[in-house]
Amino acid sequence: MPVPVPRQRAIPAVESGQAGASPESARPPAPETAGLTLLLIEDDPAGSSLGVPQLLDSAGNPIRVRTARNLTEAERLLTDDVHCILLDLALSATGRPAGDRTARNEPEPAPDIPDDANKENKEGKADESAGPAVDELATLRHVLGMAPRHAVLALTASGDAERGAEAVRVGAQDYLFRDELDGRLLSRTIRYAVERKRADVAQAKLTESRLRAQENARLERGLLPTPLLDGSQLRFAARYRPGRSRALLGGDFYDTVRTPDGTVHAMIGDVCGHGPDEAALGVELRIAWRALTLAGLSGDRLLSTLQQVLEHERADDEIFATLCTVDIAPDGRSAGLYLAGHPSPLIARGDHPAELLPYDNNGPALGLLPEARWPCQQVELGGAWSLMLYTDGLIEGRVGDGTRRLGQDGMLEMVRRQRATGLRGDGLLEAAVREARELNGGDLTDDVAVLLLDRPTTTAPAHTT
C-alpha cells in the first residue's frame, strides 16, 4: 500500500563522486538550523499524498523529502544532510511491497541483506509461514545498519501495533500507522525522532567516554606506579604524556623500587606501537620487572627473563620493547647501567652541566634476538647528582616546520638551559616536556615518559611522588 506522504519536490541529482560512496554515516546528520531532510523509502512515492501542502519543521520551514523505491536507491540518497528515514515495513529488499506478492500467491524472494539478519529474525518467529514479517524486520535491520546515526521511523499497517512495537525494539525511534497519518502528525513525529536520536547518540558517546576512562584508570594504576623508595634519600619525579589522540596512556612504562639491601633500582621502557595492546603489554612488563627485582634478580638475568615474558605475551613476533635499568648502590655514589636498545640517561653532577651517560655497551631491544645478552656499565655518580631517564618520544619531536628532530643533543642543550635558571625536580620535567611540545608545534606524536632521580647534598631521607 502506498505511503501517504506529500509528493516529492524535485531535488538535485547526487553527484557521480557520491553515487558509489558508502552511506554508513559515521558523521552525524546536519543540524536542524539548515532545515530537516526526510528520506522516504517505499515502492510508490509518486502516488503518495497526505492532502496537506507540505511537512514543516519546528520553525515552520518546509521539510525536504527525498524518496527511494528500494535499498540500493536509498543508499545513494543517504547523504550527510539527511536527518530522518521513513521506512515502509511492507517494503522488501527487492523494492516491491510484500502485500502485493502475498495477494498473488507469489513466493517471497530472499531479501538482499546479510544472512545472519534473516537467521536472527526467523529464529525469533514461532510461525515460519509469516514470511512478510520476517522480511520486513530484516529490511529494517539493514536500514539501521546502513544509517546507525540517523533517526528511523517505521510505517506499518493500521492496527498492527505489535509489529510497530517490534520495530522499536529492533532500533526504530517510533512507528506510525499508514492510514492514520496527516502532515501535522508526521511533521511532529519526525522532529521528535531526530531529537531522540541525537540524545541517544550523545548518551552513547558519554557511556563510551566513561568506559574508556575506567579502562585507562585501570591501566594507569599498573603503568604509572607509586615508587617504593621508603628509607631512601633519593627524590623521585616523573612525567607522562601519551602520543595518541584522546588517549590517557600509551606503551611507555617506568618504575622505581628499593630492595632490602639499600640498592635503588630504576627502570624506564617503551613498547613499540601506540595502541591499547601495547599499553597493556607495558603494564605486564612493568609488573614483571618489579616482581623480579624484589625477588633478587638484576642486570642480564632480569632482562633475559623479561624478554621471555615479552615473547609469551606479545601479539606477534614483530613487537619489541626497549629498556633502560639503573641499579644505584646503597651509598648512592655509583650505579650499574643496562641498556636494551634504549637511549642513554642524562646525568648532572652537582653544579656541573648535564651530560649523557656512556652508550657504548648498549644491548639489543627485548624481543629481537633470542639469545641476547646485556652487559653492565659501571657509572660513577659522585656526591650530589640528578639522573634523568626518558623514552625516545621526548627526543623525536621536530624542531620548527622543518624535518630536523630535537635529538639527544637538542634535549641536552634544553635541559642545561633550564637547569641554569634554577629548575629542578618536577619543575624541570614539566618545563622539558612543555618545551619539546612547543618546539614540535603541537602535541608530540609519540608517547613521552620521563623519570628523574635526585640525590641532594643533604643525607636526610626524602622523596616525592
Residue pairs with C-beta under 8 A, 6 or more apart in sequence:
1 90
1 97
1 99
1 157
1 178
2 42
2 43
2 44
2 45
2 47
2 48
3 40
3 42
3 44
3 45
3 48
3 86
3 88
3 155
3 178
4 48
4 49
4 50
4 178
4 179
4 181
5 40
5 45
5 48
5 49
5 50
5 55
5 65
5 86
5 181
5 186
6 48
6 49
6 50
6 52
6 53
6 54
6 55
6 65
6 183
7 45
7 46
7 48
7 49
8 40
8 45
8 65
8 66
8 67
9 64
9 65
11 64
11 66
14 76
14 77
14 79
18 76
18 79
19 76
22 75
23 75
23 76
23 78
23 79
23 146
23 147
24 146
24 147
24 148
25 78
25 80
25 146
25 147
25 148
25 149
25 150
26 149
27 80
27 149
28 149
28 198
28 201
29 80
29 81
29 82
29 83
29 149
29 150
29 151
29 194
30 37
30 80
30 81
30 83
32 57
32 58
32 83
32 194
34 81
35 57
35 61
35 62
35 63
35 64
36 57
36 61
36 63
36 64
36 83
36 84
36 190
36 191
36 194
37 63
37 64
37 65
37 66
37 81
37 82
37 83
37 84
38 55
38 63
38 64
38 65
38 66
38 82
38 83
38 84
38 85
38 86
38 190
39 66
39 67
39 68
39 74
39 77
39 78
39 82
39 84
39 85
39 86
40 48
40 65
40 66
40 67
40 68
40 85
40 86
41 67
41 68
41 70
41 71
41 74
41 85
41 86
41 87
41 88
41 91
41 143
42 48
42 67
42 69
42 86
42 87
42 88
42 90
42 91
42 97
42 155
43 69
43 70
43 88
43 91
43 95
43 96
43 97
44 69
44 97
45 67
45 68
45 69
50 181
50 182
50 183
50 186
51 182
51 183
52 182
52 183
52 184
53 183
54 62
54 63
54 183
55 62
55 63
55 65
55 183
55 186
55 187
55 190
56 62
56 63
56 183
56 187
57 63
57 187
57 190
57 191
58 191
63 187
63 190
66 77
66 82
68 74
68 76
68 77
69 95
70 91
70 93
70 94
70 95
71 93
71 95
71 112
71 113
71 139
71 142
71 143
71 146
73 95
74 85
74 143
74 146
75 146
78 85
78 146
78 147
78 150
82 147
82 150
83 150
83 151
83 190
83 194
84 150
84 151
84 152
84 153
84 190
84 193
84 194
84 197
85 143
85 147
85 150
85 151
85 152
85 153
86 153
86 155
86 186
86 190
87 139
87 140
87 143
87 152
87 153
87 154
87 155
87 172
88 97
88 155
88 178
89 136
89 137
89 139
89 140
89 154
89 155
89 156
89 163
89 167
90 97
90 98
90 99
90 132
90 136
90 155
90 156
90 157
91 97
91 98
91 136
91 139
92 98
92 101
92 108
92 109
92 111
92 132
92 135
92 136
92 139
93 109
93 111
93 112
93 113
93 135
93 138
93 139
93 142
94 109
94 111
94 112
98 108
98 131
98 132
98 135
98 136
99 132
101 107
101 108
102 108
102 132
108 131
108 132
108 135
110 118
111 118
111 135
111 138
111 139
111 142
113 138
113 139
113 141
113 142
114 142
117 138
117 141
117 142
118 134
118 138
120 141
121 134
121 137
121 138
121 141
122 128
122 134
125 133
125 134
128 134
133 163
136 163
137 166
137 167
137 170
140 152
140 154
140 167
140 170
140 171
140 172
141 170
141 171
143 152
144 152
144 170
144 171
144 172
149 197
149 201
150 197
151 173
151 190
151 193
151 194
151 196
151 197
152 171
152 172
152 173
152 193
153 172
153 173
153 174
153 175
153 176
153 189
153 190
153 193
154 164
154 167
154 168
154 172
154 174
154 175
154 176
155 175
155 176
155 177
155 178
155 181
156 163
156 164
156 167
156 175
156 176
156 177
156 178
157 163
157 177
157 178
157 179
158 177
158 178
158 179
158 180
159 177
160 177
163 175
164 175
164 176
164 177
165 175
167 175
168 174
168 175
173 192
173 193
173 196
173 197
174 189
174 192
174 193
174 196
176 185
176 186
176 189
212 246
213 248
215 276
216 247
216 248
216 249
219 248
219 249
219 276
219 279
219 280
219 283
220 248
220 249
222 283
222 286
222 287
223 240
223 249
223 252
223 253
223 279
223 282
223 283
223 286
224 238
224 240
224 249
224 254
225 255
225 286
225 290
226 465
227 236
227 255
227 256
227 257
227 463
227 465
228 256
228 257
228 258
228 290
229 236
229 256
229 257
229 258
229 264
229 463
230 258
231 258
231 262
231 461
232 258
232 262
232 264
232 461
232 463
233 332
233 455
233 456
233 458
233 459
233 460
233 461
233 462
233 463
234 264
234 328
234 332
234 453
234 454
234 455
234 463
235 425
235 453
235 454
235 455
235 456
235 462
235 463
235 464
236 256
236 451
236 452
236 453
236 463
236 464
236 465
237 425
237 426
237 428
237 429
237 451
237 452
237 454
237 464
238 254
238 429
238 449
238 450
238 451
238 452
239 426
239 429
239 430
239 432
239 433
239 448
239 449
239 450
240 249
240 252
240 447
240 448
240 449
240 450
241 393
241 433
241 437
241 444
241 447
241 448
241 449
242 248
242 249
242 250
242 274
242 447
243 250
243 274
243 393
243 443
243 444
243 445
243 446
243 447
243 448
244 250
244 274
244 275
244 447
245 443
247 274
249 279
250 274
250 278
250 279
250 282
250 446
250 447
251 270
251 271
251 272
251 273
251 274
251 275
251 278
251 279
251 281
251 282
251 321
251 447
252 268
252 269
252 270
252 271
252 282
252 391
252 393
252 447
252 448
252 449
253 268
253 269
253 270
253 271
253 282
253 283
253 285
253 286
253 449
254 266
254 267
254 268
254 269
254 286
254 389
254 449
254 451
255 266
255 267
255 286
255 289
255 290
256 264
256 265
256 266
256 267
256 451
256 453
257 264
257 265
257 290
257 293
257 294
258 264
258 265
259 265
259 293
259 294
259 296
261 330
262 330
263 327
263 328
263 329
263 330
264 327
264 328
264 332
264 453
265 293
265 298
265 325
265 326
265 327
265 328
266 325
266 326
266 328
266 387
266 389
266 451
266 453
267 286
267 289
267 293
267 323
267 324
267 325
267 326
267 389
268 323
268 324
268 342
268 389
268 390
268 391
268 449
268 451
269 282
269 285
269 286
269 289
269 321
269 322
269 323
269 324
269 342
269 391
270 282
270 321
270 322
270 323
270 342
270 391
270 392
270 393
270 447
270 449
271 278
271 279
271 281
271 282
271 285
271 319
271 320
271 321
272 278
272 319
272 320
272 321
273 319
274 446
274 447
277 315
278 319
281 310
281 313
281 314
281 319
281 321
282 321
284 309
284 313
285 306
285 309
285 310
285 321
285 323
285 366
288 305
288 306
288 309
289 302
289 306
289 325
292 302
292 305
292 306
293 302
297 305
298 325
298 327
298 336
299 325
299 327
299 336
299 338
299 374
299 376
300 338
300 373
300 374
300 375
300 376
302 325
303 323
303 325
303 338
303 340
303 363
303 366
303 374
304 372
304 373
304 374
306 323
306 366
307 366
307 367
307 372
310 319
310 320
310 321
310 366
310 367
311 367
314 367
317 367
319 367
320 341
320 365
320 366
320 367
320 368
321 340
321 365
321 366
321 367
322 340
322 341
322 342
322 365
322 366
322 391
322 392
323 338
323 339
323 340
323 341
323 342
323 365
323 366
324 337
324 338
324 339
324 340
324 342
324 343
324 344
324 345
324 389
325 337
325 338
326 335
326 336
326 337
326 338
326 345
326 387
326 389
327 335
327 336
327 338
328 334
328 335
328 381
328 453
329 335
332 381
332 455
333 380
333 381
333 382
333 383
334 378
334 379
334 380
334 381
335 378
335 379
335 381
335 387
336 376
336 377
336 378
336 379
337 344
337 345
337 357
337 358
337 376
337 377
337 378
337 379
338 363
338 374
338 375
338 376
338 377
339 359
339 361
339 362
339 363
339 374
339 377
340 362
340 363
340 364
340 365
340 366
340 372
340 374
341 362
341 363
341 364
341 365
341 366
341 368
342 362
342 365
342 391
342 392
343 359
343 390
343 391
343 392
343 395
343 408
344 356
344 357
344 358
344 359
344 362
344 408
345 356
345 357
345 387
345 388
345 389
345 390
346 354
346 355
346 356
346 357
346 387
346 388
346 390
346 411
346 412
346 415
347 354
347 355
347 356
347 357
347 379
347 381
347 385
347 386
347 387
347 388
348 354
348 355
348 385
348 386
348 388
348 415
348 419
349 381
349 382
349 384
349 385
350 382
350 383
350 384
350 385
353 416
353 419
354 386
354 388
354 412
354 415
354 416
354 419
355 412
356 408
356 412
357 377
357 379
358 377
358 379
360 377
361 375
361 376
361 377
363 372
363 373
363 374
363 375
364 372
366 372
381 387
381 455
383 455
383 457
384 455
384 456
384 457
385 454
385 455
386 424
386 452
386 453
386 454
386 455
387 452
387 453
387 454
388 415
388 429
388 450
388 451
388 452
389 450
389 451
389 452
389 453
390 411
390 448
390 449
390 450
390 451
391 446
391 447
391 448
391 449
391 450
392 446
393 444
393 445
393 446
393 447
393 448
393 449
394 406
394 411
394 432
394 433
394 436
394 444
394 448
394 450
395 405
395 406
395 407
395 408
395 410
395 411
395 436
396 405
396 406
396 444
396 445
396 446
397 405
397 406
397 436
397 437
397 439
397 440
397 444
397 445
397 446
398 404
398 405
398 406
398 439
398 440
398 441
399 405
399 406
399 410
399 439
399 440
400 439
400 441
401 441
406 414
406 436
406 439
406 440
410 439
411 432
411 436
414 432
414 435
414 436
415 428
415 432
418 428
418 431
418 432
418 435
419 428
423 431
424 454
425 452
425 454
425 464
426 464
428 452
429 450
429 452
432 450
433 448
433 450
436 444
436 448
437 443
437 444
456 462
